[in-house]
Amino acid sequence: MTKDGKAPRRGGARARAEAPAARGARAARLIGRAARASPGRRKDQFLSLAAHELRTPLTALGLHLDSVLRSGRRAGEPDLPVALRGRLEAARRQVNRMAFLIDELLDMTQLRDGRLALVTEPVDLAEVAREVAARRVREAAAAGCALTVRTEAPVPGRWDRGRLALVATHLLDNALEWGRGRPVSVEVTRQAAEARLVVADQGCGIPAEQQARIFRRYTRAAGGRRGLGLGLWVARELVERMGGVIALESRPGAGARFEVRLPTAGGG
């Protein structure tokens, strides 16, 4: 019996001791498999391994930050100093950003291997676009972009809601990065049996000879500030798996306009 009178959990200490060893063995197997693969495949496998190993401690860090940020908001607890709360909230945003990049890597792996399962349900594309834009208000302000959202409500269809939000997020992040200091717009419309999502910026634009290349994996245009060069590739793969297409219109000095077209079959 333990000091508190409870029976000890069977294998608790042993399981804790074996967990790091099990993770190490799995990592060794993946590294060995990667060493025998082609250079491109090795890169994919290494990034996949890194994503899996980083996800658990990053989740724990996020939970700890949330716990601290909640302190002071409960009755009877002193509030956190304003400066400290601001730093903690900034740290939480960085954790969210890292989690997004890790999920991007995991999505890439599943898409590449054909293992990504979509969960379709009735979804309002206009609502998804508004939610994504609301989550990027702070980033838009930091980039000096006036962010506008124009939607027809509702624009229903049967899609994977989480993946659809991911597509919109990738396109909006791309617009905020390359349209810094200029307006960025998000628009959702419905035309017959087709839903359309348009994300446009007024940035530097993309030369015609580079427009096909930017949808490739690990491709980053010169001058890019962040990211892994996977966002647009993931967005296109997800759109195509939901039966749609993604198109780009751009020219140097005139910004870029990404348009997603999705069938609304079954959406009502």
Buried (B, 14 or more C-beta within 10 A) or exposed (E): EEEEEEEEEEEEEEEEEEEEEEEEEEBEEBEEEBEEEEEEEBBBBBBBBEBBBBBEEBEEBBEEBEEBBEEEEEEEEEEBEEEEBEEBEEBBEEBEEBBBBBBBBBBBBBBBEEEBEEEBEEBBBBBBBBBBBEBBEEBBEEBEBEBEBEBEEBBBBBBBBBBBBBBBBBBBBBBBBBBBEBBBBBBBBBEEEBBBBBBBBBBBBBEEEBBEEBBEBEBBBEEEEEBBBBBBBBBBBBBEBBBBEBEBBBEEEEBBBBBBBBBBEEBE
